[in-house]
Amino acid sequence: MTELKEPLKNLKEFENAALACAQCGQCRAANWPSKGIFHSCPVTKVDGIAKFEPLLARGKNLIMKGLLWGHLQLSQEISDVIYQCTLCGLCEEVCFNSQSESFDFPLHNIMDHVNTYEALRADLVEAGFPIESQVPMNKAMVELLNPYERDNKEKVNWTQKLDFKIKNANTEDSEILYFVGCTSGLTPDIEKVAIATAKIFNKLGVDFSVFGEHEVCCGSVGMRTGDRNSFGKVAEKNTELFKGKGIKRIVTSCAGCYRTFKKDYGKRLDDIEILHTVEFLQEIIKTKDIKLKNLDIKTTYHDPCHLGRHMNVYEAPRDLLNMISNLTEMKTNRVGAMCCGAGGGVKKGFPELSMEIAKNRVKE
């Protein structure tokens, strides 16, 4: 444990939000089919956990009240509870006092679940109560430039599977940067996302570049898990890198990177436009009046929490899919979409919980 002069300095920035919880239980049992919401927390869908109150939004808010009122002290026990949350934001969509647009009540726009939980996590880390399995991840994010503890040189491997050359952002000028992200850049099973994106850009004649082995993690995992010191370091590295190379637009296929650059970087990237791949492609198709062939195949779409509930990007991906396929929506979609279970550091800190949440989404 680390003695701090201000042990709750981050949480206190959201004190009004934390204290606004009326303990009504909407976050536990909300079910509004008319709004496409059929559950209120992915954790409640996991057998054996659903009735454990501290893991639900109401329980976490009660813990925060106890901390702010001096009835509780920061501890590893509290950390273990607060981190068993994917930060998906669905509880915010069913809360009467939240920033959700689902309802319009007098207390509307007071609560801010995701940012409040992240603030408490920052206080826990500063007090010496991180989730131990997440510590090496954040250390690697700074020292190796990726959280997977891999050699960052491997981020060029996927480019070798292309039959055309991509500009190197380190040495060649291009106002458009394709920010691949650590997951697509370093995971063989997922690198197909980067490959497909690059092929589409090339087909459309987009003049773009990538940083390859010099690409620095966006810092999302550090921000989500409360390590704001590590997050700040990579954020400054990226800001210096982007502006030093004259980047004007950043396009990324990763919902987490998109959310981090556009929201968590604050004013750092004010003069650089951040776009998700679907937004960028939608813009090009409309501008060039491109007609796409419908492949007459059945598809569905999973709304990433970081792209959907966090950033309100719902229609762009659907517009594209409807052009080339027969899109069939899952029961939970858009604002009510079920979480995949990988966010908020849960996959690293509580892999079994993460897998159970993922299984529920796959079943749907």
C-alpha contacts under 8 A as a table, 3 or more apart, distances in Angstrom:
res1	aa1	res2	aa2	distance
1	M	127	A	5.77
1	M	128	G	4.74
1	M	129	F	6.75
2	T	126	E	7.25
2	T	127	A	4.73
2	T	128	G	5.33
3	E	7	P	7.69
3	E	127	A	6.62
4	L	7	P	5.05
4	L	126	E	7.87
4	L	127	A	6.60
6	E	9	K	5.27
7	P	74	L	7.97
7	P	123	D	6.37
7	P	126	E	7.97
7	P	127	A	6.79
8	L	11	L	5.29
8	L	12	K	5.93
8	L	68	L	7.69
8	L	120	L	7.33
8	L	123	D	5.72
9	K	12	K	5.28
9	K	13	E	6.86
9	K	123	D	7.04
10	N	13	E	5.53
10	N	14	F	7.49
10	N	119	A	4.97
10	N	120	L	6.47
10	N	122	A	6.74
10	N	123	D	6.09
11	L	14	F	5.41
11	L	15	E	6.23
11	L	116	T	6.45
11	L	119	A	5.01
11	L	120	L	5.12
11	L	123	D	7.08
12	K	15	E	4.60
12	K	68	L	7.64
14	F	17	A	5.26
14	F	18	A	6.23
14	F	112	D	7.94
14	F	116	T	5.85
14	F	119	A	7.77
15	E	18	A	5.10
15	E	19	L	6.10
15	E	68	L	7.66
16	N	19	L	5.22
16	N	20	A	5.99
16	N	110	I	7.26
16	N	111	M	7.64
17	A	20	A	5.19
17	A	21	C	7.39
17	A	110	I	5.54
17	A	111	M	4.26
17	A	112	D	6.04
17	A	113	H	7.77
17	A	116	T	7.31
18	A	21	C	6.40
18	A	61	N	5.98
18	A	64	M	6.41
18	A	65	K	6.65
18	A	111	M	6.87
18	A	116	T	6.93
19	L	61	N	7.54
19	L	64	M	7.91
19	L	65	K	6.08
20	A	97	N	7.05
20	A	110	I	6.90
20	A	111	M	6.46
21	C	24	C	7.78
21	C	58	R	7.26
21	C	61	N	6.61
21	C	97	N	7.23
21	C	111	M	7.48
23	Q	58	R	5.72
23	Q	62	L	7.86
24	C	58	R	7.84
25	G	28	R	5.21
25	G	29	A	6.64
25	G	58	R	6.44
26	Q	29	A	5.54
26	Q	30	A	5.07
26	Q	40	S	7.91
26	Q	94	V	6.40
26	Q	95	C	6.18
26	Q	96	F	7.97
27	C	30	A	6.03
27	C	40	S	5.52
27	C	41	C	7.08
27	C	56	L	7.36
27	C	57	A	6.16
27	C	58	R	6.75
27	C	91	C	5.10
27	C	92	E	7.80
27	C	94	V	6.16
27	C	95	C	6.28
28	R	40	S	6.11
28	R	41	C	7.04
28	R	44	T	7.48
28	R	56	L	6.79
28	R	57	A	7.57
28	R	58	R	7.62
29	A	39	H	6.92
29	A	40	S	6.52
30	A	37	I	7.72
30	A	38	F	7.24
30	A	39	H	6.03
30	A	40	S	5.65
30	A	94	V	6.48
31	N	37	I	5.77
31	N	38	F	4.65
31	N	39	H	5.58
31	N	40	S	7.29
32	W	35	K	5.57
32	W	36	G	6.47
32	W	37	I	5.05
32	W	38	F	6.00
33	P	36	G	4.78
33	P	37	I	5.41
33	P	38	F	5.91
34	S	37	I	7.48
35	K	102	S	7.60
35	K	336	G	7.59
36	G	331	K	7.72
36	G	332	T	6.25
36	G	333	N	6.91
36	G	334	R	7.85
36	G	335	V	7.28
36	G	336	G	5.42
37	I	40	S	7.33
37	I	332	T	6.72
37	I	335	V	7.43
37	I	336	G	4.47
37	I	337	A	7.61
38	F	332	T	6.98
38	F	336	G	7.07
39	H	42	P	7.64
39	H	336	G	7.78
40	S	44	T	7.82
40	S	90	L	5.75
40	S	91	C	5.41
40	S	94	V	6.82
41	C	44	T	5.52
41	C	45	K	7.23
41	C	56	L	7.42
41	C	90	L	6.16
41	C	91	C	6.07
42	P	45	K	5.38
42	P	46	V	7.23
42	P	338	M	6.71
42	P	339	C	6.25
42	P	341	G	7.61
42	P	357	I	6.21
43	V	46	V	5.50
43	V	49	I	6.88
43	V	50	A	6.60
43	V	55	L	7.58
43	V	56	L	7.52
43	V	85	C	7.37
43	V	353	L	7.88
43	V	357	I	6.98
44	T	47	D	7.70
44	T	49	I	6.32
44	T	50	A	4.01
44	T	51	K	7.43
44	T	56	L	7.57
45	K	49	I	7.93
45	K	50	A	6.35
45	K	357	I	7.33
45	K	360	N	7.65
46	V	49	I	5.82
46	V	50	A	6.26
46	V	353	L	7.64
46	V	356	E	6.35
46	V	357	I	6.61
47	D	50	A	6.42
48	G	51	K	7.27
49	I	52	F	5.33
49	I	55	L	7.93
50	A	53	E	7.74
52	F	55	L	6.09
52	F	56	L	7.43
53	E	56	L	5.47
53	E	58	R	7.35
53	E	59	G	5.18
54	P	57	A	7.65
54	P	58	R	7.42
54	P	59	G	4.00
54	P	60	K	5.51
54	P	63	I	7.69
54	P	81	V	6.62
55	L	59	G	6.15
55	L	60	K	6.39
55	L	81	V	5.91
55	L	82	I	7.10
55	L	84	Q	6.64
55	L	85	C	7.30
56	L	59	G	5.24
56	L	60	K	6.21
57	A	60	K	5.12
57	A	61	N	6.04
57	A	91	C	6.66
57	A	113	H	7.90
58	R	61	N	5.14
58	R	62	L	6.23
59	G	62	L	5.09
59	G	63	I	6.35
60	K	63	I	5.04
60	K	64	M	6.32
60	K	81	V	7.78
60	K	82	I	6.65
61	N	64	M	5.01
61	N	65	K	6.27
62	L	65	K	5.05
62	L	66	G	6.28
63	I	66	G	5.04
63	I	67	L	6.32
63	I	72	L	7.64
63	I	78	I	7.95
64	M	67	L	5.03
64	M	68	L	6.13
65	K	68	L	5.11
65	K	69	W	5.96
66	G	69	W	5.21
66	G	70	G	6.04
66	G	71	H	4.87
66	G	72	L	5.18
67	L	70	G	5.15
67	L	71	H	5.94
67	L	72	L	4.72
67	L	73	Q	5.95
67	L	74	L	7.29
68	L	71	H	7.72
69	W	72	L	7.76
70	G	73	Q	7.07
74	L	78	I	6.58
74	L	79	S	7.76
74	L	124	L	6.54
74	L	127	A	7.42
74	L	129	F	7.89
75	S	78	I	5.30
75	S	79	S	6.31
75	S	124	L	7.54
75	S	129	F	6.38
76	Q	79	S	4.79
76	Q	80	D	6.12
76	Q	129	F	5.25
76	Q	130	P	7.55
77	E	80	D	5.23
77	E	81	V	6.66
78	I	81	V	5.20
78	I	82	I	6.18
79	S	82	I	5.16
79	S	83	Y	6.05
79	S	121	R	7.43
79	S	124	L	6.59
79	S	129	F	6.37
79	S	130	P	6.85
79	S	131	I	7.19
80	D	83	Y	5.62
80	D	84	Q	6.65
80	D	131	I	7.16
81	V	84	Q	5.52
82	I	85	C	6.55
82	I	117	Y	7.26
82	I	121	R	7.29
83	Y	86	T	7.80
83	Y	121	R	7.56
83	Y	131	I	7.71
83	Y	225	T	7.69
83	Y	344	G	7.54
83	Y	345	G	7.45
83	Y	346	V	6.90
83	Y	349	G	7.70
84	Q	346	V	6.21
84	Q	350	F	6.97
84	Q	353	L	7.95
85	C	88	C	7.79
85	C	344	G	6.46
85	C	346	V	6.63
86	T	339	C	7.92
86	T	341	G	6.26
86	T	342	A	6.83
86	T	343	G	4.72
86	T	344	G	4.24
86	T	345	G	6.90
86	T	346	V	5.86
87	L	114	V	5.59
87	L	117	Y	7.83
87	L	224	R	7.98
87	L	343	G	6.63
87	L	344	G	5.25
88	C	114	V	7.63
88	C	305	C	5.35
88	C	306	H	7.43
88	C	309	R	7.57
88	C	339	C	6.26
88	C	343	G	7.13
88	C	344	G	7.71
89	G	92	E	5.24
89	G	93	E	6.88
89	G	113	H	6.91
89	G	114	V	6.02
89	G	305	C	7.26
89	G	309	R	6.47
89	G	310	H	7.16
90	L	93	E	5.14
90	L	94	V	6.91
90	L	309	R	7.46
90	L	335	V	7.59
90	L	336	G	6.88
91	C	94	V	5.50
91	C	95	C	6.27
91	C	113	H	7.52
92	E	95	C	5.25
92	E	98	S	5.53
92	E	99	Q	6.86
92	E	100	S	6.02
92	E	111	M	7.73
92	E	112	D	6.98
92	E	113	H	5.99
92	E	114	V	7.89
93	E	98	S	7.11
93	E	99	Q	7.67
93	E	100	S	4.87
93	E	101	E	7.41
93	E	102	S	6.28
93	E	335	V	7.37
93	E	336	G	7.94
94	V	98	S	7.84
94	V	100	S	7.40
94	V	102	S	7.24
95	C	98	S	5.22
95	C	100	S	7.40
96	F	103	F	6.66
96	F	104	D	7.82
96	F	105	F	6.68
96	F	107	L	7.16
96	F	108	H	6.47
97	N	105	F	7.51
97	N	107	L	5.12
97	N	108	H	4.82
97	N	109	N	6.10
97	N	110	I	5.49
97	N	111	M	5.45
98	S	107	L	7.92
98	S	108	H	5.79
98	S	109	N	5.01
98	S	110	I	5.53
98	S	111	M	4.16
98	S	112	D	5.88
98	S	113	H	7.55
99	Q	108	H	6.35
99	Q	109	N	4.02
99	Q	110	I	6.44
99	Q	111	M	6.09
99	Q	112	D	6.12
100	S	103	F	6.75
100	S	108	H	7.78
100	S	109	N	7.09
101	E	104	D	6.99
103	F	108	H	7.59
104	D	108	H	6.02
105	F	108	H	5.08
107	L	110	I	6.18
108	H	111	M	7.87
109	N	112	D	7.67
112	D	115	N	5.89
112	D	116	T	5.99
113	H	116	T	5.18
113	H	117	Y	6.09
114	V	117	Y	5.32
114	V	118	E	6.20
115	N	118	E	5.02
115	N	119	A	6.09
116	T	119	A	5.05
116	T	120	L	6.42
117	Y	120	L	5.18
117	Y	121	R	6.23
118	E	121	R	4.99
118	E	122	A	6.29
118	E	223	M	7.42
118	E	224	R	6.13
118	E	225	T	7.10
118	E	226	G	6.05
119	A	122	A	5.11
119	A	123	D	6.50
119	A	226	G	7.11
120	L	123	D	5.03
120	L	124	L	6.22
120	L	226	G	7.70
121	R	124	L	4.96
121	R	125	V	6.21
121	R	130	P	7.92
121	R	225	T	6.37
121	R	226	G	4.57
122	A	125	V	5.21
122	A	126	E	6.20
122	A	225	T	7.40
122	A	226	G	3.84
122	A	227	D	6.04
122	A	228	R	6.50
123	D	126	E	5.12
123	D	127	A	6.08
123	D	226	G	7.40
124	L	127	A	5.07
124	L	128	G	6.34
124	L	129	F	5.07
124	L	130	P	6.26
124	L	226	G	7.48
125	V	128	G	5.15
125	V	129	F	5.15
125	V	130	P	4.72
125	V	226	G	6.02
125	V	227	D	6.29
126	E	129	F	7.41
126	E	227	D	7.91
130	P	134	Q	7.47
130	P	135	V	7.22
130	P	226	G	7.98
131	I	134	Q	5.56
131	I	135	V	6.92
131	I	349	G	6.39
132	E	135	V	5.38
132	E	136	P	7.91
132	E	349	G	7.80
133	S	136	P	6.71
133	S	137	M	7.58
133	S	348	K	6.58
133	S	349	G	5.71
134	Q	137	M	5.24
134	Q	138	N	6.52
134	Q	225	T	7.61
134	Q	345	G	7.34
134	Q	348	K	6.27
134	Q	349	G	6.11
135	V	138	N	5.41
135	V	139	K	6.25
136	P	139	K	4.96
136	P	140	A	6.01
136	P	147	P	7.93
136	P	149	E	7.93
137	M	140	A	5.26
137	M	141	M	6.21
137	M	147	P	4.64
137	M	148	Y	6.43
137	M	149	E	6.88
138	N	141	M	4.90
138	N	142	V	6.68
138	N	147	P	5.98
138	N	221	V	7.12
138	N	222	G	5.77
138	N	227	D	7.26
138	N	230	S	6.52
139	K	142	V	5.49
139	K	143	E	6.20
139	K	147	P	7.49
139	K	230	S	7.27
140	A	143	E	4.99
140	A	144	L	4.97
140	A	145	L	6.52
140	A	146	N	5.94
140	A	147	P	5.08
140	A	148	Y	7.01
140	A	149	E	5.33
141	M	144	L	5.80
141	M	145	L	4.75
141	M	146	N	4.23
141	M	147	P	4.23
141	M	148	Y	7.61
141	M	149	E	7.62
141	M	217	C	6.34
141	M	219	G	7.22
141	M	222	G	8.00
141	M	230	S	7.63
141	M	234	V	7.68
142	V	145	L	5.24
142	V	146	N	7.11
142	V	147	P	7.98
142	V	230	S	6.30
142	V	233	K	6.93
142	V	234	V	6.18
143	E	146	N	7.92
144	L	147	P	7.59
144	L	149	E	6.63
144	L	150	R	7.09
144	L	151	D	6.80
144	L	152	N	6.46
145	L	152	N	6.60
145	L	215	E	7.34
145	L	216	V	4.90
145	L	217	C	5.52
145	L	234	V	7.83
146	N	149	E	6.44
146	N	150	R	6.98
146	N	152	N	6.82
146	N	182	C	6.04
146	N	216	V	6.74
146	N	217	C	5.19
147	P	150	R	7.77
147	P	182	C	7.61
147	P	217	C	7.45
147	P	221	V	7.74
148	Y	182	C	7.83
150	R	154	E	7.68
150	R	186	L	7.81
151	D	154	E	5.92
152	N	155	K	5.66
152	N	213	E	5.20
152	N	214	H	7.37
152	N	215	E	7.99
153	K	156	V	6.23
153	K	157	N	7.94
153	K	212	G	7.41
153	K	213	E	4.45
153	K	214	H	7.81
154	E	157	N	5.34
154	E	185	G	7.51
154	E	186	L	6.32
154	E	213	E	6.76
155	K	158	W	6.99
155	K	182	C	7.66
155	K	185	G	4.80
155	K	186	L	5.64
155	K	212	G	5.39
155	K	213	E	5.21
155	K	215	E	7.92
156	V	159	T	5.47
156	V	160	Q	7.07
156	V	185	G	7.39
156	V	212	G	5.07
156	V	213	E	6.02
157	N	160	Q	5.55
157	N	161	K	7.51
157	N	185	G	7.88
158	W	161	K	5.59
158	W	162	L	7.58
158	W	185	G	6.97
158	W	191	E	6.30
158	W	194	A	7.44
158	W	195	I	6.64
159	T	162	L	5.59
159	T	165	K	7.94
159	T	166	I	7.67
159	T	195	I	7.17
160	Q	163	D	7.89
161	K	195	I	7.68
162	L	165	K	7.34
162	L	195	I	7.17
162	L	199	K	7.84
166	I	208	F	7.31
166	I	209	S	6.01
166	I	210	V	7.15
167	K	172	E	6.10
167	K	173	D	7.94
167	K	174	S	7.71
167	K	208	F	6.53
167	K	209	S	4.45
167	K	210	V	6.50
168	N	171	T	5.69
168	N	172	E	5.49
168	N	209	S	5.50
168	N	210	V	5.57
168	N	211	F	5.99
168	N	212	G	7.34
169	A	172	E	5.33
169	A	173	D	6.50
169	A	174	S	6.91
169	A	177	L	7.36
169	A	209	S	5.07
169	A	210	V	5.24
169	A	211	F	5.05
169	A	245	K	7.24
170	N	211	F	6.13
170	N	214	H	7.82
170	N	245	K	7.25
172	E	209	S	7.78
173	D	209	S	7.97
173	D	245	K	7.41
173	D	246	G	7.81
174	S	177	L	7.02
174	S	207	D	6.58
174	S	208	F	5.72
174	S	209	S	6.07
174	S	246	G	7.81
174	S	247	I	6.92
175	E	207	D	7.97
175	E	208	F	7.10
175	E	246	G	6.47
175	E	247	I	4.68
175	E	248	K	4.96
175	E	249	R	6.22
176	I	207	D	6.80
176	I	208	F	4.86
176	I	209	S	6.52
176	I	247	I	6.20
176	I	248	K	6.19
176	I	249	R	4.86
176	I	250	I	5.93
176	I	251	V	7.26
177	L	208	F	5.55
177	L	209	S	5.05
177	L	210	V	5.83
177	L	247	I	6.55
177	L	248	K	7.95
177	L	249	R	6.23
177	L	250	I	4.86
177	L	251	V	6.14
178	Y	208	F	6.46
178	Y	209	S	5.97
178	Y	210	V	5.41
178	Y	250	I	6.04
178	Y	251	V	4.97
178	Y	252	T	5.83
179	F	210	V	6.43
179	F	211	F	7.64
179	F	215	E	7.71
179	F	250	I	6.49
179	F	251	V	5.98
179	F	252	T	4.93
179	F	253	S	7.71
180	V	184	S	6.27
180	V	185	G	6.00
180	V	194	A	6.26
180	V	210	V	7.47
180	V	252	T	6.02
180	V	253	S	6.83
180	V	254	C	7.41
181	G	184	S	5.87
181	G	185	G	5.86
181	G	215	E	7.84
181	G	217	C	6.60
181	G	218	C	7.38
181	G	252	T	7.46
181	G	253	S	7.98
181	G	254	C	6.57
181	G	257	C	6.86
182	C	185	G	4.95
182	C	186	L	5.69
182	C	187	T	7.87
182	C	217	C	6.23
183	T	186	L	5.48
183	T	187	T	5.55
183	T	190	I	7.02
183	T	191	E	7.70
184	S	187	T	5.62
184	S	188	P	7.72
184	S	190	I	5.17
184	S	191	E	4.47
184	S	192	K	7.43
184	S	193	V	6.33
184	S	194	A	5.96
185	G	190	I	7.99
185	G	191	E	5.86
185	G	194	A	7.10
186	L	191	E	7.01
187	T	190	I	5.33
187	T	191	E	5.80
188	P	191	E	5.25
188	P	192	K	7.73
189	D	192	K	7.00
190	I	193	V	5.91
190	I	194	A	7.87
191	E	194	A	5.31
191	E	195	I	6.35
192	K	195	I	4.86
192	K	196	A	5.86
193	V	196	A	5.29
193	V	197	T	6.07
193	V	253	S	7.61
194	A	197	T	5.12
194	A	198	A	6.09
194	A	253	S	7.73
195	I	198	A	5.27
195	I	199	K	6.21
196	A	199	K	5.10
196	A	200	I	6.23
197	T	200	I	5.19
197	T	201	F	6.22
197	T	253	S	7.77
197	T	277	T	7.89
198	A	201	F	5.10
198	A	202	N	6.08
199	K	202	N	5.08
199	K	203	K	6.08
200	I	203	K	5.04
200	I	204	L	6.21
201	F	204	L	5.15
201	F	205	G	6.23
201	F	206	V	5.17
201	F	208	F	7.93
202	N	205	G	5.05
202	N	206	V	5.81
202	N	207	D	7.87
203	K	206	V	7.71
210	V	215	E	7.74
211	F	214	H	5.25
211	F	215	E	4.82
212	G	215	E	5.49
216	V	234	V	6.86
216	V	237	K	7.40
216	V	238	N	6.38
217	C	220	S	7.83
217	C	234	V	6.80
218	C	234	V	6.73
218	C	235	A	6.68
218	C	238	N	7.31
218	C	257	C	5.80
218	C	260	T	6.80
218	C	261	F	7.08
219	G	222	G	5.36
219	G	223	M	6.40
219	G	230	S	7.63
219	G	231	F	5.02
219	G	232	G	7.95
219	G	234	V	5.98
219	G	235	A	6.56
219	G	257	C	7.95
219	G	260	T	7.31
220	S	223	M	5.19
220	S	224	R	6.10
220	S	231	F	7.37
220	S	256	G	6.39
220	S	257	C	6.54
220	S	260	T	5.72
221	V	224	R	5.17
221	V	225	T	6.03
221	V	344	G	7.35
221	V	345	G	6.52
222	G	225	T	5.30
222	G	226	G	6.10
222	G	227	D	4.86
222	G	228	R	6.25
222	G	230	S	6.16
222	G	231	F	5.04
223	M	226	G	5.37
223	M	227	D	5.96
223	M	228	R	5.72
223	M	231	F	5.75
223	M	264	D	7.97
224	R	227	D	7.78
224	R	344	G	5.20
224	R	345	G	6.53
225	T	344	G	6.42
225	T	345	G	5.81
227	D	230	S	5.64
227	D	231	F	6.32
228	R	231	F	4.76
228	R	232	G	5.86
229	N	232	G	5.20
229	N	233	K	6.47
230	S	233	K	5.18
230	S	234	V	6.58
231	F	234	V	5.51
231	F	235	A	6.02
232	G	235	A	5.03
232	G	236	E	6.14
233	K	236	E	5.36
233	K	237	K	6.33
234	V	237	K	4.89
234	V	238	N	6.07
235	A	238	N	5.21
235	A	239	T	6.09
235	A	265	Y	6.88
236	E	239	T	5.05
236	E	240	E	6.13
237	K	240	E	5.32
237	K	241	L	6.10
238	N	241	L	4.91
238	N	242	F	5.96
239	T	242	F	5.33
239	T	243	K	6.11
239	T	268	R	6.51
239	T	269	L	6.83
240	E	243	K	5.45
240	E	244	G	5.72
241	L	244	G	5.17
241	L	245	K	6.33
242	F	245	K	5.46
242	F	246	G	6.44
242	F	247	I	5.40
243	K	246	G	5.11
243	K	247	I	5.99
244	G	247	I	7.81
247	I	250	I	7.29
247	I	272	I	7.03
248	K	271	D	7.35
248	K	272	I	4.94
248	K	273	E	6.34
249	R	272	I	5.51
249	R	273	E	4.66
249	R	274	I	5.98
249	R	275	L	7.39
250	I	272	I	7.15
250	I	273	E	6.20
250	I	274	I	4.98
250	I	275	L	6.13
251	V	274	I	6.17
251	V	275	L	4.82
251	V	276	H	5.49
251	V	277	T	5.81
251	V	280	F	7.10
252	T	255	A	7.72
252	T	257	C	6.97
252	T	258	Y	6.34
252	T	275	L	6.61
252	T	276	H	5.12
252	T	277	T	5.56
253	S	258	Y	7.75
253	S	276	H	5.78
253	S	277	T	5.06
253	S	278	V	7.76
254	C	257	C	5.32
254	C	258	Y	6.17
254	C	276	H	7.47
255	A	258	Y	5.04
255	A	259	R	6.17
255	A	276	H	7.35
255	A	304	P	6.60
255	A	305	C	7.99
255	A	306	H	5.44
255	A	307	L	5.13
256	G	259	R	5.26
256	G	260	T	6.12
256	G	306	H	5.65
256	G	307	L	7.44
257	C	260	T	5.07
257	C	261	F	6.06
258	Y	261	F	5.42
258	Y	262	K	6.00
258	Y	274	I	7.03
258	Y	275	L	7.06
258	Y	276	H	6.21
258	Y	306	H	7.91
258	Y	307	L	7.44
259	R	262	K	5.27
259	R	263	K	5.64
259	R	264	D	7.12
259	R	306	H	5.90
259	R	307	L	6.68
259	R	310	H	7.25
259	R	311	M	6.72
260	T	263	K	5.46
260	T	264	D	4.78
260	T	265	Y	6.35
261	F	264	D	6.01
261	F	265	Y	5.25
261	F	266	G	7.89
261	F	269	L	7.45
261	F	274	I	7.04
262	K	265	Y	6.41
262	K	266	G	7.16
262	K	269	L	7.84
262	K	274	I	6.16
263	K	266	G	5.71
265	Y	268	R	5.55
265	Y	269	L	6.67
266	G	269	L	7.02
266	G	270	D	7.50
267	K	270	D	4.98
269	L	272	I	5.25
269	L	273	E	7.73
270	D	273	E	7.51
275	L	279	E	6.07
275	L	280	F	6.07
276	H	279	E	5.33
276	H	280	F	6.30
277	T	280	F	5.06
277	T	281	L	6.07
278	V	281	L	5.21
278	V	282	Q	5.99
278	V	316	A	5.89
278	V	317	P	5.48
278	V	320	L	7.46
279	E	282	Q	5.12
279	E	283	E	6.20
279	E	316	A	5.87
279	E	317	P	7.65
280	F	283	E	5.17
280	F	284	I	6.39
281	L	284	I	5.11
281	L	285	I	6.08
282	Q	285	I	5.27
282	Q	286	K	6.21
282	Q	316	A	6.55
282	Q	319	D	7.75
282	Q	320	L	6.82
283	E	286	K	5.31
283	E	287	T	6.02
284	I	287	T	5.08
284	I	288	K	5.92
284	I	289	D	7.96
285	I	288	K	5.41
285	I	289	D	5.52
285	I	290	I	4.95
285	I	291	K	7.67
286	K	289	D	4.91
286	K	290	I	6.75
287	T	290	I	7.96
292	L	323	M	6.27
292	L	324	I	6.34
293	K	323	M	7.22
293	K	324	I	5.78
294	N	297	I	7.99
294	N	323	M	5.98
294	N	324	I	3.88
294	N	325	S	5.39
295	L	324	I	5.55
295	L	325	S	5.59
296	D	324	I	7.28
296	D	325	S	5.29
296	D	326	N	6.18
297	I	325	S	5.16
297	I	326	N	5.78
298	K	325	S	6.11
298	K	326	N	4.83
298	K	327	L	6.00
298	K	328	T	6.82
299	T	321	L	7.71
299	T	325	S	6.45
299	T	326	N	6.03
299	T	327	L	4.88
299	T	328	T	5.95
300	T	327	L	5.45
300	T	328	T	5.05
300	T	329	E	5.60
300	T	330	M	6.80
301	Y	318	R	7.64
301	Y	327	L	7.70
301	Y	328	T	7.83
301	Y	329	E	6.72
301	Y	330	M	7.51
302	H	330	M	7.99
302	H	333	N	7.12
302	H	337	A	7.41
303	D	307	L	7.01
303	D	308	G	5.75
303	D	314	Y	7.29
303	D	333	N	6.47
303	D	334	R	5.99
303	D	337	A	6.18
304	P	307	L	5.29
304	P	308	G	5.81
304	P	309	R	7.99
304	P	339	C	7.27
304	P	340	C	7.64
305	C	308	G	5.17
305	C	309	R	5.36
305	C	310	H	6.17
305	C	337	A	7.86
305	C	339	C	6.48
306	H	309	R	6.43
306	H	310	H	4.90
306	H	311	M	6.45
307	L	310	H	5.84
307	L	311	M	5.10
307	L	312	N	6.49
307	L	313	V	5.62
307	L	314	Y	7.74
308	G	311	M	5.44
308	G	312	N	4.68
308	G	313	V	4.96
308	G	314	Y	5.72
308	G	334	R	6.46
308	G	335	V	6.78
309	R	312	N	5.42
309	R	313	V	7.80
309	R	334	R	7.58
309	R	335	V	5.77
313	V	316	A	6.78
314	Y	317	P	6.66
314	Y	318	R	7.14
314	Y	334	R	6.08
315	E	318	R	5.12
315	E	319	D	6.00
316	A	319	D	5.15
316	A	320	L	6.49
317	P	320	L	5.28
317	P	321	L	6.24
318	R	321	L	5.04
318	R	322	N	5.95
318	R	327	L	7.66
319	D	322	N	5.29
319	D	323	M	6.47
320	L	323	M	5.25
320	L	324	I	6.85
321	L	324	I	5.42
321	L	325	S	5.64
321	L	326	N	7.50
321	L	327	L	6.37
322	N	325	S	5.36
322	N	326	N	6.09
322	N	327	L	5.80
329	E	332	T	7.88
329	E	333	N	6.84
330	M	333	N	6.06
330	M	364	E	6.87
331	K	364	E	7.39
332	T	336	G	5.42
332	T	337	A	4.44
332	T	338	M	6.00
333	N	336	G	5.28
333	N	337	A	3.92
333	N	338	M	7.18
334	R	337	A	5.29
338	M	361	R	6.30
339	C	357	I	7.24
339	C	358	A	7.54
339	C	361	R	6.99
340	C	343	G	7.67
340	C	354	S	7.93
340	C	357	I	6.27
340	C	358	A	4.81
340	C	361	R	6.01
341	G	346	V	7.16
341	G	347	K	7.03
341	G	353	L	7.70
341	G	354	S	4.61
341	G	355	M	6.73
341	G	356	E	7.72
341	G	357	I	4.94
341	G	358	A	5.13
342	A	345	G	7.07
342	A	346	V	6.04
342	A	347	K	4.91
342	A	354	S	5.84
342	A	358	A	7.59
343	G	346	V	6.00
343	G	347	K	6.82
344	G	347	K	7.87
345	G	348	K	5.53
345	G	349	G	5.96
346	V	349	G	4.93
346	V	350	F	5.02
346	V	351	P	6.45
346	V	353	L	7.40
346	V	354	S	5.88
347	K	350	F	5.67
347	K	351	P	4.61
347	K	352	E	7.90
347	K	353	L	7.74
347	K	354	S	5.13
347	K	355	M	7.61
348	K	351	P	5.79
350	F	353	L	5.56
350	F	354	S	6.30
351	P	354	S	4.94
351	P	355	M	6.07
352	E	355	M	5.11
352	E	356	E	6.30
353	L	356	E	5.23
353	L	357	I	6.36
354	S	357	I	5.30
354	S	358	A	6.22
355	M	358	A	4.95
355	M	359	K	6.10
356	E	359	K	5.05
356	E	360	N	6.46
357	I	360	N	5.26
357	I	361	R	6.59
358	A	361	R	5.16
358	A	362	V	6.22
359	K	362	V	5.04
359	K	363	K	6.11
360	N	363	K	5.17
360	N	364	E	6.52
361	R	364	E	5.21
